[in-house]
Amino acid sequence: MIKGNAKILLSALLLLGGGTMSAFAKQWTLGDCVNYALANNISLRKTVVTYQSAQETLLQSKSALLPSLSASTSQNVTLNPWPERGSYMIAGDKVQTNSDKTYYNGSYGINASWTVWNGNKNHNQVKLNQLSVDEARLDSATTANSIQEQIAQLFVQILYSKDAVDVNKATLETSKANEERGKEFVKVGSMSKADLAQLTAQRAQDEYAVVQAESNLKEYKRQLKQLLQITSEEEFDVTVPTTTDAMALAAVPSVSSVYESALANRPEIQRAATAIKASDLQLKIAKAGKMPTVSLSAGLNSNTTSMSNNNWGTQLKNNFAFGGGVTLSVPLFDNRQTKTAVNRAILERQSNELDLRDKQTTLYSTIENYWLQAVNNQAQYRSAKISTESAQTSYNLLQEQFKQNLKNVIELMNGKDALLKAQQAELQAKYLAILNQDMLKFYQNGTLKQ
């Protein structure tokens, strides 16, 4: 089985896929899987919604820099069943001598306000919200990478499992041939029934190995369909790409060159660096709590009443008034709110700096691990190819000797087991060698060949 450290494969194939396939396609390339997942995976789509929400918050904070303007009106009806004769009422700024039992008052106004300066808190909030948009975008990119890594892992598992099925089927055919040969030996008396029973048991064991290999293949396909959010019962299969010895044994880039490039293009590193910038802005916003606030206000208003003998238009004109003002607010004592906010912003920055260092360390360790795995898998592949050739030659000779009744059943079965193990080891080393090299290229330049 492919190990967990070989999780990632070709995350940038969205640009190289050459068109998406239908959800019901019979054959899927790795690029098709990546493209379809990026368009349909629910986790990724949720991050896109978060990104869009951050954009809305940014637009709102930009609008908050502008003056606010509002219009208002109120209409009130009053019933006074027993008014005092000779009394008067106040309507707006006017004294009305009429004292009707039922009367109404109406008021109309337009008001504007604008925060001129508040220690640059509003401008820094816009910058902070812009960084929040960037962080949401980078979170989405990180999630996309994670999804592609999972797809790659499963895709490689499927490729390995498909070859494992073929190897086990070939082994089963050999076991069937050996069993038939054993039956012939029993007929002529050159083999005991006990030895034939061992050959039969081996054939049955190989049949189960095929069933289990096919079951593993189906399970990996099911997991990949789940990741792609596919619920169709249509047959799902992947296209097997061409792999060569040259691909498995290509030159491995150095750890330092890959790491330096990865620092500039990995979204999780950019996200951690952006968080530090956001902490700096949060500190400025917190310190602005000590600063005075200057704001302007202005308004237009008028009113009408049924207790006036003037018509509605005349009342609006006569009662029209406008004015404006400046407000200066100076914080004196805020129960330590500003100091606490400043200290928390400083601590948040320290935490984000540590988070960046941790991600850089993790990134270097990941790249170094891929480098070690690539080098080791190449050495294993070279050795496995030789072992497979040797095991195949040995088994071919054992088969010929078994046919001539020169080797017993135990020797034949041991030779077949050795060949099977060598073949599987070669397959695994080959896929892992190619995979880990592709991972290094992905971390280095953000793109990988299909």
ABEGO torsion letter per residue (X at the ends): XBBAABABBGAAAAAAAGEBBBAABABBBAAAAAAAAAAABAAAAAAAAAAAAAAAAAAAAAAAABBBBBBBBBBBBBBBABBBBGBBBBBEABBBABBBABBBBBBBBBBBBBBABAGGAAAAAAAAAAAAAAAAAAAAAAAAAAAAAAAAAAAAAAAAAAAAAAAAAAAAAAAAAAAAAAAAAAAAGABBAAAAAAAAAAAAAAAAAAAAAAAAAAAAAAAAAAAAGBABABBBBBBBBBBBAAAAABBBBBAAAAAAAAAAABAAAAAAAAAAAAAAAAAAAAAAAABBBBBBBBBBBBBBBAABABBAAAAAAAABBBBBBBBBBBBABAGGAAAAAAAAAAAAAAAAAAAAAAAAAAAAAAAAAAAAAAAAAAAAAAAAAAAAAAAAAAAAAAAAAAAAGABBAAAAAAAAAAAAAAAAAAAAAAAAAAAAAAAAAAAAAGBBBX
